[in-house]
């Protein structure tokens, strides 16, 4: 009898233990599901994006661009000659676009003209984005707009809310003064917001204002570079942390790294909007810009490297740094092979020298640099939206494959270098439209213009003999 009682007690103990284990397992399972769900809500998915394509009547070829630089009078041939040669070496093609302000007979920059330029690019890109994604303006929870050199009141974000009649609790942010790297900053802002607000849509818009800042009429050559580089452009991104959007999202944000070297005086002042010595307003670029950009990028990639590079590359880099800094050995600095971590590169299309310099530093091939060169050639320096014209180029070329990673490198005033790492989640559909559709068959192409030094000299001799030249230039746009 005693053996039976012992057996019964043992059975009861085991039964209670099994029930307890089931309860613990259920609680842990529920907790795991909650943690994974929260983690997925912290994800930042790129549902889709669009890039603004200016109308054909906005195009400005080389001679028309120089003509714009010659207005208003007085016309100074030396100033025009400098801008001509800079433009020919800039990497821009004959189909880049300027704002309608440049085509006005009286080139007087007004708030109305500047606002119209911004509205035209942002609304066009946003309308296309809503059409592609079938998301309505009432679905948007966060609006972030980046326009660095034009800050009206009400803000650009308020303008978007008013135009689309968005809901009252939409959260709006206008980012200004951040230069050509502002888009990456806005993307990180959206991701940070996602950590506090689940199941959201964020609309991130970027453009720049040429009306106020890209027609410097003075004589300081450090201010003339912006006349030759910046062109009309803009983009719209639809970001989300909704787990349901993972199935149709194009890419997922993996990392963002922001580097700001504004504490250094030379870095802080290398790109600055101000008056020149004669009191003429413009954007000054110091000759040290490329060196400052290289330093900022090196620091940024030093932070990004451990997050993305294979362990072997990290060990090589650490050993090389010890040899140089600790043992004072005279060896070449080791540049990690970032092509082991990324399949695609989007370098800020700030100019031909910027693209070439970064490509040389990272030991990238011409294939890797092709999207950056072609975006610069076709659309020009469109400020912070430029890296997305490059992604659109890759889409049009059907280069992006599932699982591949894209590195965006953006440089901006301050001075800042910001990088974003994206993982491709799906390939684009064959019938999907992009800003490259009508011309992608012509790319890649030779980005060097066919103007020889002799042609330039003949043009300026003709210019000097026909002053004043208000009607002396060939001002037909090139298709």
C-alpha positions in Angstrom: 0.0 0.0 0.0 2.8 2.3 0.8 4.4 1.8 -2.6 1.2 2.8 -4.3 0.9 6.0 -2.2 4.5 6.9 -3.1 3.8 6.3 -6.7 0.6 8.5 -6.6 2.5 11.3 -4.8 5.2 11.2 -7.5 2.6 11.4 -10.3 1.0 14.4 -8.7 4.4 16.2 -8.4 5.3 15.4 -12.0 1.8 16.6 -13.2 2.2 19.9 -11.3 5.7 20.3 -12.6 4.5 19.8 -16.2 1.7 22.4 -15.7 4.2 24.8 -14.3 6.6 24.2 -17.2 3.7 24.8 -19.6 2.8 28.1 -17.8 6.5 29.3 -17.9 6.8 28.3 -21.6 3.6 30.2 -22.4 4.8 33.3 -20.6 8.2 33.2 -22.2 6.7 32.6 -25.6 4.4 35.6 -25.2 7.3 37.7 -24.1 9.4 36.6 -27.0 6.5 37.4 -29.4 6.2 40.9 -27.8 9.9 41.6 -28.1 10.1 40.4 -31.7 7.0 42.5 -32.5 8.5 45.6 -31.0 11.8 44.9 -32.8 9.9 44.7 -36.1 8.1 48.0 -35.4 11.5 49.6 -34.9 12.5 48.6 -38.5 12.6 51.3 -41.1 11.2 50.1 -44.4 11.5 52.1 -47.7 8.1 51.3 -49.2 8.9 53.3 -52.3 10.4 56.5 -53.6 10.2 58.9 -56.5 12.6 61.5 -58.0 11.3 64.7 -59.6 11.9 65.0 -63.3 11.9 68.6 -64.5 10.0 69.5 -67.7 11.9 69.8 -71.0 11.4 73.6 -71.1 13.4 73.8 -67.9 16.6 72.3 -69.5 19.6 74.5 -69.8 22.6 73.5 -72.0 26.1 74.9 -71.6 25.7 78.2 -73.5 22.3 78.9 -72.0 23.7 78.3 -68.6 26.5 80.8 -69.3 23.9 83.2 -70.6 22.1 83.0 -67.3 25.3 83.7 -65.5 25.8 86.8 -67.7 22.6 88.3 -66.3 22.1 90.8 -64.9 24.6 93.2 -66.5 27.3 94.4 -66.3 28.9 91.5 -68.2 32.5 90.7 -67.3 34.1 88.3 -69.8 36.7 87.1 -67.3 33.9 86.0 -64.9 32.1 84.2 -67.7 35.3 82.5 -68.9 35.9 81.1 -65.5 32.4 79.8 -65.1 32.5 78.3 -68.6 35.6 76.3 -67.9 34.4 75.2 -64.5 31.1 74.1 -66.1 32.9 72.1 -68.8 34.9 70.2 -66.1 32.0 69.8 -63.7 30.6 66.5 -65.2 27.2 68.1 -66.0 25.5 67.3 -69.3 23.3 69.2 -71.7 19.9 68.2 -70.2 20.2 69.5 -66.6 17.4 71.8 -65.5 17.1 75.2 -63.8 14.1 76.9 -62.2 11.7 79.1 -64.1 13.2 82.1 -62.3 16.2 81.9 -64.7 14.0 82.3 -67.7 12.3 85.5 -66.5 13.4 88.7 -68.2 13.8 90.4 -64.9 16.0 88.1 -62.8 14.9 89.4 -59.4 14.8 86.7 -56.6 11.6 86.9 -54.7 10.0 84.8 -52.0 7.1 84.0 -54.4 9.5 82.6 -57.0 11.5 80.6 -54.5 8.4 79.1 -53.0 7.0 78.2 -56.4 10.2 76.4 -57.3 10.1 74.3 -54.1 6.4 73.6 -54.5 6.8 72.4 -58.1 9.4 69.8 -57.3 8.0 68.5 -54.0 4.4 68.3 -55.0 5.3 66.6 -58.3 7.4 63.9 -56.5 4.8 63.4 -53.8 1.9 63.1 -56.2 3.8 60.4 -58.0 4.7 58.6 -54.8 1.1 58.5 -53.6 0.0 57.1 -57.0 2.6 54.4 -56.9 2.0 53.3 -53.3 -1.7 53.8 -53.1 -1.2 55.5 -49.8 -3.3 58.5 -49.1 -2.3 61.8 -47.5 -4.5 61.0 -44.6 -2.4 57.9 -43.9 0.8 59.9 -43.3 1.8 60.3 -39.6 5.2 62.0 -40.0 6.3 64.7 -42.5 10.0 65.7 -42.8 11.1 68.2 -45.5 14.7 69.2 -46.1 15.5 72.5 -47.9 18.7 73.9 -46.8 19.0 77.4 -48.2 15.4 78.7 -48.2 13.4 78.7 -44.9 10.1 80.6 -45.3 7.3 80.8 -42.7 5.1 78.9 -42.6 7.5 76.1 -43.1 7.8 73.7 -46.1 6.4 70.9 -44.0 3.3 73.1 -43.2 3.0 73.8 -46.9 2.8 70.0 -47.6 0.2 69.5 -44.8 -1.9 72.4 -46.2 -1.7 71.3 -49.8 -2.8 67.7 -49.1 -5.1 68.6 -46.2 -3.5 66.1 -43.8 -4.8 65.1 -40.4 -4.4 67.4 -37.4 -2.1 65.1 -35.4 0.5 64.7 -38.2 4.0 65.4 -36.9 6.0 67.8 -39.0 9.7 68.8 -39.2 11.5 71.2 -41.5 15.3 70.6 -41.8 17.3 73.6 -43.0 21.0 74.5 -43.2 22.1 70.9 -43.4 23.4 71.0 -47.0 23.6 68.1 -49.4 23.7 65.5 -46.6 20.3 66.4 -45.2 18.4 63.5 -46.7 20.2 61.0 -44.7 19.6 63.1 -41.6 15.9 63.1 -42.4 15.9 59.3 -42.8 17.5 58.8 -39.4 15.0 61.2 -37.9 12.2 59.1 -39.2 13.8 55.9 -37.9 14.2 57.5 -34.5 10.6 58.5 -34.5 9.5 55.0 -35.3 11.0 53.8 -32.0 8.3 55.8 -30.2 5.4 55.6 -32.7 4.4 52.1 -33.9 2.6 51.4 -37.2 3.4 54.7 -38.8 4.0 56.2 -42.3 6.7 58.8 -42.7 6.9 61.1 -45.8 10.5 62.4 -46.3 11.0 65.1 -49.0 14.1 66.8 -50.2 14.8 69.6 -52.7 16.8 72.8 -52.9 16.1 76.4 -53.9 18.1 77.7 -56.9 16.1 81.0 -57.0 17.8 82.4 -53.9 21.3 80.9 -54.1 22.4 79.7 -57.6 22.8 82.9 -59.5 25.7 84.7 -57.9 26.4 87.9 -59.9 29.6 88.9 -58.2 33.2 88.5 -59.1 34.6 86.3 -56.3 35.5 83.0 -58.0 35.0 80.9 -54.8 31.3 81.9 -55.0 30.9 81.2 -58.7 31.1 77.4 -58.4 27.5 77.1 -57.2 26.3 78.7 -60.5 28.0 75.8 -62.4 26.9 72.8 -60.3 23.5 73.1 -58.7 20.4 72.1 -60.7 16.7 71.6 -60.0 15.8 68.2 -58.5 13.9 66.6 -55.6 12.7 63.3 -54.2 10.0 61.8 -52.0 10.4 58.8 -49.8 7.7 56.7 -48.1 9.1 55.1 -45.0 7.2 52.8 -42.6 7.7 50.7 -39.5 4.5 48.7 -40.1 5.4 44.9 -40.2 2.8 44.4 -42.9 4.8 46.7 -45.2 7.9 44.4 -45.1 6.4 42.2 -47.9 6.2 45.0 -50.4 9.0 47.4 -49.3 11.8 47.9 -51.7 14.6 48.3 -49.0 15.2 48.1 -45.3 17.4 50.6 -43.5 20.3 48.8 -41.8 22.6 51.5 -40.5 23.0 55.3 -40.5 26.2 57.0 -39.4 26.5 60.7 -39.0 29.9 62.5 -38.7 30.0 66.3 -37.9 33.4 68.0 -37.9 32.0 71.5 -37.4 34.2 72.0 -34.3 37.1 72.6 -36.7 37.1 76.2 -37.9 38.3 75.3 -41.4 35.7 72.6 -41.8 33.0 74.8 -40.5 33.7 77.6 -43.0 34.5 75.7 -46.1 30.9 75.9 -47.4 29.0 79.0 -46.2 26.1 81.2 -47.4 27.2 84.8 -46.9 28.1 88.1 -48.6 31.4 88.4 -50.4 33.9 91.2 -49.8 31.8 93.5 -52.1 28.5 92.7 -50.2 27.1 90.4 -52.9 25.1 87.4 -51.5 26.1 83.9 -52.5 27.5 80.5 -51.4 31.2 80.5 -50.9 33.3 77.3 -51.4 36.8 77.3 -50.0 39.6 75.5 -51.9 40.0 73.2 -48.9 36.6 71.7 -49.5 37.9 68.4 -50.9 40.4 67.9 -48.1 37.7 68.6 -45.5 35.3 66.2 -47.2 38.0 63.5 -47.2 38.7 63.9 -43.5 35.0 63.8 -42.6 34.4 60.7 -44.8 37.4 58.9 -43.3 36.0 59.5 -39.8 32.6 58.4 -40.9 33.8 55.2 -42.5 36.0 54.4 -39.5 32.8 54.3 -37.4 30.8 52.4 -40.0 33.5 49.9 -40.8 33.1 47.7 -37.6 29.4 47.5 -38.2 29.6 46.1 -41.7 33.0 44.8 -42.6 34.1 41.2 -42.2 36.3 40.4 -39.2 39.4 39.8 -41.4 39.2 43.4 -42.8 38.8 44.8 -39.4 41.9 43.0 -38.1 43.9 44.2 -41.1 42.9 47.7 -40.4 43.6 47.5 -36.7 47.0 46.0 -37.3 47.9 48.7 -39.8 46.7 51.5 -37.4 48.9 50.1 -34.6 51.9 50.0 -36.9 51.5 53.6 -37.9 50.3 55.2 -34.6 52.0 53.1 -32.0 55.2 51.8 -33.6 55.7 54.8 -36.0 56.3 52.5 -38.9 56.4 54.1 -42.4 53.8 52.0 -44.1 50.9 52.9 -46.4 47.6 53.3 -44.5 45.4 50.3 -45.1 42.1 51.1 -46.8 39.5 48.4 -46.0 37.8 46.8 -48.9 34.2 48.0 -48.5 33.2 46.1 -51.6 33.2 43.0 -49.3 30.3 44.6 -47.4 28.4 46.5 -50.2 27.4 45.6 -53.8 26.3 49.2 -54.7 27.6 52.7 -54.0 25.8 56.0 -54.2 28.3 58.8 -53.8 26.9 62.4 -53.5 27.0 63.8 -57.0 28.6 67.1 -55.9 30.9 67.3 -58.9 33.3 65.2 -61.0 36.2 65.7 -58.7 34.1 64.7 -55.6 33.1 61.4 -57.3 36.6 60.6 -58.6 38.2 61.4 -55.2 35.9 59.2 -53.2 36.1 56.4 -55.8 39.9 56.5 -55.6 39.9 56.5 -51.8 37.6 53.5 -51.7 39.3 51.8 -54.7 36.0 51.6 -56.6 35.7 50.6 -60.2 34.1 52.6 -63.0 31.2 50.3 -62.8 30.7 51.2 -59.1 31.0 54.9 -59.9 28.7 54.8 -63.0 25.4 55.6 -61.2 27.0 58.7 -59.5 28.6 59.9 -62.7 25.4 59.4 -64.7 23.2 61.1 -62.1 25.5 64.1 -62.1 25.6 64.2 -65.9 21.8 63.9 -66.5 20.4 65.8 -63.5 23.4 67.8 -62.1 24.0 68.4 -58.4 20.5 68.3 -56.9 21.7 68.6 -53.3 20.5 66.0 -50.8 18.2 64.3 -53.3 21.1 63.3 -55.5 21.8 59.9 -54.0 18.2 58.8 -54.8 18.7 59.6 -58.5 21.5 57.1 -58.3 19.3 54.5 -56.7 16.7 55.1 -59.4 19.5 54.6 -62.0 20.3 51.3 -60.5 16.6 50.3 -60.6 16.3 51.3 -64.3 19.4 49.2 -65.1 17.9 46.3 -63.1 21.0 46.1 -61.0 19.5 45.7 -57.5 19.0 42.1 -56.4 17.4 40.8 -53.2 19.7 40.7 -50.2 22.3 43.1 -51.7 23.4 46.2 -49.8 23.6 49.8 -51.0 25.8 52.4 -49.3 24.8 56.0 -49.6 27.6 58.6 -48.9 26.3 62.2 -48.5 28.5 65.3 -47.9 27.2 68.6 -46.7 28.0 72.0 -45.2 28.9 72.2 -41.6 31.0 70.1 -42.5 29.2 66.7 -42.4 29.5 63.3 -43.9 26.5 61.0 -43.4 26.1 57.5 -44.6 23.1 55.1 -44.9 23.1 51.4 -45.5 20.1 49.8 -47.2 19.3 46.2 -47.8 17.3 45.3 -50.9 14.1 43.4 -50.1 12.6 43.1 -53.6 13.5 43.7 -57.2 11.6 46.4 -59.0 8.8 45.3 -61.3 9.7 45.4 -65.0 6.9 47.9 -65.8 7.7 50.3 -62.9 8.4 53.8 -64.1 11.4 55.9 -63.0 12.8 59.3 -63.9 15.2 57.5 -66.2 12.7 55.7 -68.3 12.9 57.8 -71.5 16.7 58.0 -71.6 18.2 55.0 -69.8 19.0 53.4 -73.1 21.5 56.2 -73.7 23.4 55.5 -70.5 26.2 54.9 -69.6 27.6 57.5 -71.9 30.7 59.7 -72.2 30.4 62.5 -69.6 33.1 64.7 -71.1 31.8 67.4 -73.3 33.0 68.0 -76.8 34.0 71.6 -76.3 37.7 72.0 -76.9 39.9 74.8 -75.7 40.0 76.2 -79.2 36.2 76.3 -79.2 36.1 78.1 -75.9 38.6 80.7 -77.1 36.6 81.3 -80.3 33.5 81.7 -78.3 35.0 84.3 -76.0 36.6 86.2 -78.9 33.1 86.4 -80.4 31.8 87.4 -77.0 34.3 90.2 -76.6 33.6 91.6 -80.1 29.8 91.7 -79.5 29.5 93.3 -76.0 27.0 94.0 -74.8 25.7 90.5 -75.3 22.2 90.4 -73.9 21.2 88.8 -77.2 24.5 87.6 -78.4 24.4 84.0 -77.3 22.9 80.9 -78.8 20.2 80.1 -76.2 18.5 77.0 -77.6 18.2 74.1 -75.2 19.5 70.7 -76.1 17.2 67.8 -76.1 
